[in-house]
């Protein structure tokens, strides 16, 4: 969907005609929208294909009629298999207008549209780019905090009962963190190029804004790395817990198997087709049953006692 916006005193308004100082906002782009962008606005098809590529990295390039910037923005979609992910946003700067192209809608774009960014202006192209980059870094930080909260909730659930669903959610969060880290680092390279590139000239106050955006972006990288390390350590710890619980279950099953083998062994002797002592005495069957049960009880007590002694020995060694 392509919408043409202009900025007035009361904020952004939509219009039907393309004029000087307008913003062509293309989101949830369809094949027809791509054809229109290429035909009506002269955007190269190769550039549009790059923007539609979900794995495209951030960069800046100069063409004859426009300057193109591709940045990575975070996207939240709770209905999808992966709620948090990133997508490329194309910013095409003409001499008299700005075109943005993105596969999906992003909270960063919505905040700009709803006048949540201080000093945002369509007419000032360099400020437009910086404000959008800054809002993207802010959204990254917000989503990283949300991911950390989700991780803590899932950890609490895993402490009560380890289920496959919680482990799959942790894997999903880890995948989102990898996408975020890669995208933020790609944006960092773009910001370094903007600081040195002559393609976009920044004023003195805009230079300060650019430094603020760089700082926020670095903070997002640090947060992503920290949360990723914490999540990796958490998943390793739960993997050790699962392995330890499996060992405990196997030990208990082994004890049960050994205890059940004792009466089986005794009954096997008396079930053979050979003469055995006491076989002609009355009530010998009940006696064998009692002896088997007592042997099983003593065997269970003996094996549990050995297991407890080993556990106490490991405890003393750890101290």
MOZI-V189726 format. One record per pair of residues at least 6 apart in sequence whose C-alpha atoms are under 8 Angstrom apart, sorted by the first residue. I is the first residue (numbers start at 1). J is the second residue. D is the distance in whole Angstrom. If there is no record, write none. Layout:
BEGIN
i=I j=J d=D
i=I j=J d=D
END
This chain:
BEGIN
i=1 j=26 d=6
i=1 j=27 d=6
i=1 j=28 d=6
i=1 j=29 d=6
i=1 j=30 d=7
i=1 j=33 d=7
i=2 j=24 d=7
i=2 j=25 d=6
i=2 j=26 d=4
i=2 j=27 d=7
i=2 j=29 d=8
i=2 j=33 d=7
i=3 j=14 d=7
i=3 j=15 d=8
i=3 j=24 d=6
i=3 j=25 d=5
i=3 j=26 d=6
i=4 j=14 d=6
i=4 j=15 d=6
i=4 j=16 d=6
i=4 j=17 d=7
i=4 j=18 d=7
i=4 j=22 d=7
i=4 j=23 d=6
i=4 j=24 d=5
i=4 j=25 d=6
i=5 j=12 d=6
i=5 j=13 d=5
i=5 j=14 d=4
i=5 j=15 d=6
i=5 j=22 d=6
i=5 j=23 d=5
i=5 j=24 d=6
i=5 j=25 d=7
i=6 j=12 d=6
i=6 j=13 d=6
i=6 j=14 d=6
i=6 j=15 d=7
i=6 j=21 d=7
i=6 j=22 d=5
i=6 j=23 d=6
i=6 j=122 d=8
i=7 j=13 d=6
i=7 j=22 d=8
i=7 j=121 d=7
i=7 j=122 d=7
i=11 j=114 d=8
i=11 j=115 d=7
i=12 j=113 d=7
i=12 j=114 d=8
i=12 j=115 d=8
i=19 j=96 d=8
i=19 j=97 d=8
i=20 j=96 d=5
i=20 j=97 d=6
i=21 j=96 d=5
i=21 j=97 d=5
i=21 j=98 d=8
i=21 j=122 d=6
i=21 j=123 d=5
i=22 j=96 d=8
i=22 j=97 d=5
i=22 j=98 d=7
i=22 j=122 d=7
i=22 j=123 d=8
i=23 j=97 d=6
i=23 j=98 d=5
i=23 j=99 d=6
i=23 j=100 d=8
i=23 j=122 d=7
i=24 j=97 d=8
i=24 j=98 d=6
i=24 j=99 d=5
i=24 j=100 d=6
i=25 j=99 d=6
i=25 j=100 d=5
i=25 j=101 d=7
i=26 j=33 d=8
i=26 j=99 d=8
i=26 j=100 d=6
i=26 j=101 d=5
i=26 j=102 d=6
i=27 j=101 d=6
i=27 j=102 d=5
i=27 j=103 d=6
i=27 j=104 d=6
i=27 j=105 d=6
i=28 j=102 d=7
i=28 j=103 d=5
i=28 j=104 d=5
i=28 j=105 d=7
i=29 j=101 d=8
i=29 j=102 d=7
i=29 j=103 d=5
i=29 j=104 d=7
i=34 j=48 d=7
i=37 j=43 d=6
i=38 j=44 d=6
i=38 j=45 d=6
i=50 j=56 d=6
i=51 j=70 d=7
i=51 j=88 d=6
i=51 j=89 d=6
i=51 j=90 d=6
i=51 j=101 d=7
i=51 j=102 d=7
i=51 j=103 d=8
i=52 j=88 d=7
i=52 j=102 d=7
i=52 j=103 d=6
i=53 j=88 d=8
i=54 j=86 d=8
i=54 j=87 d=6
i=54 j=88 d=6
i=55 j=87 d=8
i=55 j=88 d=8
i=56 j=88 d=6
i=57 j=70 d=7
i=57 j=71 d=7
i=57 j=72 d=7
i=57 j=88 d=7
i=57 j=183 d=7
i=57 j=186 d=6
i=58 j=69 d=7
i=58 j=70 d=5
i=58 j=71 d=5
i=58 j=72 d=6
i=58 j=88 d=7
i=58 j=183 d=8
i=58 j=186 d=5
i=58 j=187 d=6
i=58 j=189 d=8
i=58 j=190 d=6
i=59 j=69 d=6
i=59 j=70 d=5
i=59 j=71 d=7
i=59 j=189 d=8
i=59 j=190 d=6
i=60 j=67 d=7
i=60 j=68 d=6
i=60 j=69 d=4
i=60 j=70 d=6
i=60 j=190 d=7
i=60 j=193 d=8
i=61 j=67 d=6
i=61 j=68 d=5
i=61 j=69 d=7
i=62 j=68 d=6
i=62 j=199 d=7
i=65 j=94 d=7
i=66 j=92 d=6
i=66 j=93 d=5
i=66 j=94 d=5
i=66 j=95 d=7
i=67 j=92 d=6
i=67 j=93 d=5
i=67 j=94 d=7
i=67 j=199 d=7
i=68 j=90 d=7
i=68 j=91 d=6
i=68 j=92 d=5
i=68 j=93 d=6
i=69 j=90 d=6
i=69 j=91 d=5
i=69 j=92 d=6
i=70 j=88 d=6
i=70 j=89 d=6
i=70 j=90 d=5
i=70 j=91 d=6
i=71 j=88 d=6
i=71 j=89 d=5
i=71 j=90 d=7
i=71 j=91 d=8
i=71 j=133 d=8
i=71 j=186 d=8
i=71 j=187 d=6
i=71 j=190 d=8
i=72 j=86 d=6
i=72 j=87 d=6
i=72 j=88 d=4
i=72 j=89 d=6
i=72 j=183 d=6
i=72 j=184 d=7
i=72 j=186 d=8
i=72 j=187 d=6
i=73 j=86 d=5
i=73 j=87 d=6
i=73 j=88 d=6
i=73 j=89 d=7
i=73 j=106 d=7
i=73 j=108 d=7
i=73 j=136 d=6
i=73 j=140 d=8
i=73 j=183 d=8
i=74 j=84 d=7
i=74 j=85 d=6
i=74 j=86 d=4
i=74 j=87 d=7
i=74 j=106 d=7
i=74 j=107 d=8
i=74 j=136 d=7
i=74 j=139 d=7
i=74 j=140 d=6
i=74 j=143 d=8
i=74 j=180 d=7
i=75 j=83 d=8
i=75 j=84 d=6
i=75 j=85 d=5
i=75 j=86 d=5
i=75 j=87 d=7
i=75 j=104 d=8
i=75 j=105 d=7
i=75 j=106 d=5
i=75 j=107 d=7
i=76 j=83 d=5
i=76 j=84 d=5
i=76 j=85 d=7
i=76 j=106 d=8
i=76 j=107 d=8
i=77 j=83 d=5
i=77 j=84 d=7
i=78 j=84 d=8
i=82 j=172 d=6
i=82 j=176 d=7
i=84 j=143 d=8
i=84 j=173 d=8
i=84 j=176 d=6
i=85 j=176 d=6
i=85 j=179 d=6
i=85 j=180 d=7
i=86 j=179 d=7
i=86 j=180 d=7
i=86 j=183 d=7
i=87 j=102 d=8
i=87 j=103 d=7
i=87 j=104 d=8
i=88 j=102 d=7
i=88 j=103 d=8
i=89 j=100 d=7
i=89 j=101 d=6
i=89 j=102 d=5
i=89 j=103 d=8
i=90 j=99 d=8
i=90 j=100 d=5
i=90 j=101 d=5
i=90 j=102 d=6
i=91 j=98 d=7
i=91 j=99 d=6
i=91 j=100 d=5
i=91 j=101 d=7
i=91 j=129 d=8
i=92 j=98 d=6
i=92 j=99 d=5
i=92 j=100 d=6
i=93 j=99 d=7
i=93 j=125 d=7
i=97 j=123 d=8
i=98 j=122 d=8
i=98 j=125 d=8
i=107 j=139 d=7
i=108 j=132 d=7
i=108 j=135 d=5
i=108 j=136 d=5
i=108 j=139 d=6
i=109 j=132 d=7
i=111 j=117 d=7
i=111 j=135 d=8
i=112 j=120 d=7
i=112 j=132 d=7
i=112 j=135 d=8
i=117 j=131 d=7
i=117 j=135 d=7
i=120 j=127 d=7
i=120 j=128 d=6
i=120 j=131 d=7
i=121 j=127 d=7
i=121 j=128 d=6
i=122 j=128 d=6
i=126 j=200 d=7
i=126 j=201 d=7
i=126 j=202 d=6
i=126 j=206 d=8
i=127 j=206 d=7
i=130 j=206 d=8
i=130 j=209 d=7
i=130 j=210 d=6
i=130 j=213 d=7
i=133 j=213 d=7
i=134 j=212 d=8
i=134 j=213 d=5
i=134 j=216 d=7
i=137 j=184 d=8
i=137 j=213 d=7
i=137 j=216 d=6
i=137 j=217 d=5
i=137 j=220 d=7
i=138 j=216 d=7
i=140 j=180 d=8
i=140 j=220 d=6
i=141 j=219 d=8
i=141 j=220 d=5
i=141 j=223 d=8
i=144 j=177 d=8
i=144 j=220 d=8
i=144 j=223 d=7
i=144 j=224 d=7
i=144 j=227 d=8
i=147 j=173 d=7
i=148 j=227 d=7
i=151 j=170 d=7
i=151 j=173 d=8
i=151 j=231 d=8
i=154 j=166 d=6
i=154 j=169 d=8
i=154 j=170 d=7
i=157 j=166 d=7
i=158 j=166 d=7
i=162 j=242 d=8
i=170 j=231 d=8
i=170 j=235 d=8
i=174 j=228 d=7
i=174 j=231 d=7
i=174 j=232 d=8
i=177 j=224 d=6
i=177 j=227 d=8
i=177 j=228 d=6
i=178 j=228 d=8
i=180 j=224 d=7
i=181 j=221 d=6
i=181 j=224 d=6
i=181 j=225 d=7
i=184 j=217 d=7
i=184 j=220 d=7
i=184 j=221 d=6
i=185 j=221 d=7
i=187 j=217 d=8
i=188 j=214 d=7
i=188 j=217 d=7
i=188 j=218 d=7
i=191 j=210 d=8
i=191 j=214 d=7
i=194 j=200 d=7
i=195 j=210 d=8
i=255 j=300 d=7
i=255 j=303 d=7
i=256 j=300 d=8
i=259 j=296 d=5
i=259 j=297 d=8
i=259 j=299 d=6
i=259 j=300 d=6
i=260 j=296 d=7
i=262 j=292 d=7
i=262 j=295 d=7
i=262 j=296 d=6
i=263 j=289 d=8
i=263 j=292 d=5
i=263 j=293 d=7
i=263 j=295 d=7
i=263 j=296 d=7
i=266 j=288 d=8
i=266 j=292 d=7
i=267 j=288 d=8
i=270 j=276 d=7
i=278 j=284 d=7
END
